[in-house]
Amino acid sequence: MKILIGLSFVFLLLLTGCYASVDPVFQTAQRKQYTSFQIGFEQQATLGDPMVIEENLYFYKGLVVTSALNTKTLSLIEGDMLKLYGKTEKGVAFYKPVGSKSEQIFSPPFSNISRKWHVCVAVDSDGAAIGEANCEMDNVNKWAEPFKGIKEASVYEEGSIRMELIYNGKTKDTVRLTYREFKNDLARAAYTQDLTYDLSESKSIGFRKMKIDIIEATNSYIKFIIQHGDMR
């Protein structure tokens, strides 16, 4: 969804003579590696749940949008992530949408040179989203009412990956699995692959580097042992 340029907001920022800059906040990314299985041990997964999860995540503390937000300069949907950009002298925190959603391109009056700036969501000391602003300035364009559709969450960085192998049931001797891969912001699946295996041919199935022995499979659950490998 494209961001609509609000000319009135742009001119307000240009005409404002007194403003202070925003102090940037630099965060060091945390890393989390996780594997849901142990080689050689029997495990069980219910229908629709992951049999296997592998994660290699880089993340910061931030905010996630829980309901849509549409203003003159900003358009966010459920699932969009906001990363802390900086704070003002008054203690207002500026959060910038991850990706290109914060970008604005405009031409100042009496100039044919276009400039790029970013829109941030302003959050007060009580955690309420109160308005929007140019990320570089502490001049907040306040909304009539605080926006309640945000909550604290982990904001994932480029290079993050989550892989899932999901059990989708059985038809006669055939079991159905789905592989899902989430990358970078992890908001939506970047890649999905449906898989089928005929257990009448072999009780051992393979996916990428992984070998899995199927102990029992029904339309409610699956019991299995991972003999070796991973999904990378």
Secondary structure in CASP SS format (residue, H / E / C, confidence):
PFRMAT SS
TARGET T0000
AUTHOR 0000-0000-0000
METHOD secondary structure of the structure
MODEL  1
M C 1.00
K C 1.00
I C 1.00
L C 1.00
I C 1.00
G C 1.00
L H 1.00
S H 1.00
F H 1.00
V H 1.00
F H 1.00
L H 1.00
L H 1.00
L H 1.00
L H 1.00
T C 1.00
G C 1.00
C C 1.00
Y C 1.00
A C 1.00
S E 1.00
V C 1.00
D E 1.00
P E 1.00
V C 1.00
F C 1.00
Q C 1.00
T C 1.00
A C 1.00
Q E 1.00
R E 1.00
K E 1.00
Q E 1.00
Y E 1.00
T E 1.00
S C 1.00
F C 1.00
Q C 1.00
I C 1.00
G C 1.00
F C 1.00
E E 1.00
Q E 1.00
Q E 1.00
A E 1.00
T E 1.00
L C 1.00
G C 1.00
D C 1.00
P E 1.00
M E 1.00
V E 1.00
I E 1.00
E E 1.00
E E 1.00
N E 1.00
L E 1.00
Y E 1.00
F E 1.00
Y E 1.00
K E 1.00
G E 1.00
L E 1.00
V E 1.00
V E 1.00
T C 1.00
S C 1.00
A C 1.00
L E 1.00
N E 1.00
T C 1.00
K C 1.00
T C 1.00
L C 1.00
S E 1.00
L E 1.00
I C 1.00
E C 1.00
G C 1.00
D C 1.00
M E 1.00
L E 1.00
K E 1.00
L E 1.00
Y E 1.00
G E 1.00
K E 1.00
T C 1.00
E C 1.00
K C 1.00
G C 1.00
V C 1.00
A E 1.00
F E 1.00
Y E 1.00
K E 1.00
P E 1.00
V C 1.00
G C 1.00
S C 1.00
K C 1.00
S C 1.00
E E 1.00
Q E 1.00
I E 1.00
F E 1.00
S C 1.00
P C 1.00
P C 1.00
F C 1.00
S C 1.00
N C 1.00
I C 1.00
S C 1.00
R E 1.00
K E 1.00
W E 1.00
H E 1.00
V E 1.00
C E 1.00
V E 1.00
A E 1.00
V E 1.00
D C 1.00
S C 1.00
D C 1.00
G C 1.00
A C 1.00
A E 1.00
I E 1.00
G E 1.00
E E 1.00
A E 1.00
N E 1.00
C C 1.00
E C 1.00
M E 1.00
D C 1.00
N C 1.00
V C 1.00
N E 1.00
K E 1.00
W E 1.00
A E 1.00
E E 1.00
P E 1.00
F E 1.00
K C 1.00
G C 1.00
I E 1.00
K E 1.00
E E 1.00
A E 1.00
S E 1.00
V E 1.00
Y E 1.00
E C 1.00
E C 1.00
G C 1.00
S C 1.00
I E 1.00
R E 1.00
M E 1.00
E E 1.00
L E 1.00
I E 1.00
Y E 1.00
N E 1.00
G E 1.00
K E 1.00
T E 1.00
K C 1.00
D C 1.00
T E 1.00
V E 1.00
R E 1.00
L E 1.00
T E 1.00
Y E 1.00
R E 1.00
E E 1.00
F E 1.00
K E 1.00
N C 1.00
D C 1.00
L C 1.00
A C 1.00
R C 1.00
A C 1.00
A C 1.00
Y E 1.00
T E 1.00
Q E 1.00
D E 1.00
L E 1.00
T E 1.00
Y E 1.00
D E 1.00
L C 1.00
S C 1.00
E C 1.00
S C 1.00
K C 1.00
S E 1.00
I E 1.00
G E 1.00
F E 1.00
R C 1.00
K C 1.00
M E 1.00
K E 1.00
I E 1.00
D E 1.00
I E 1.00
I E 1.00
E E 1.00
A E 1.00
T C 1.00
N C 1.00
S C 1.00
Y E 1.00
I E 1.00
K E 1.00
F E 1.00
I E 1.00
I E 1.00
Q E 1.00
H E 1.00
G C 1.00
D C 1.00
M C 1.00
R C 1.00
END
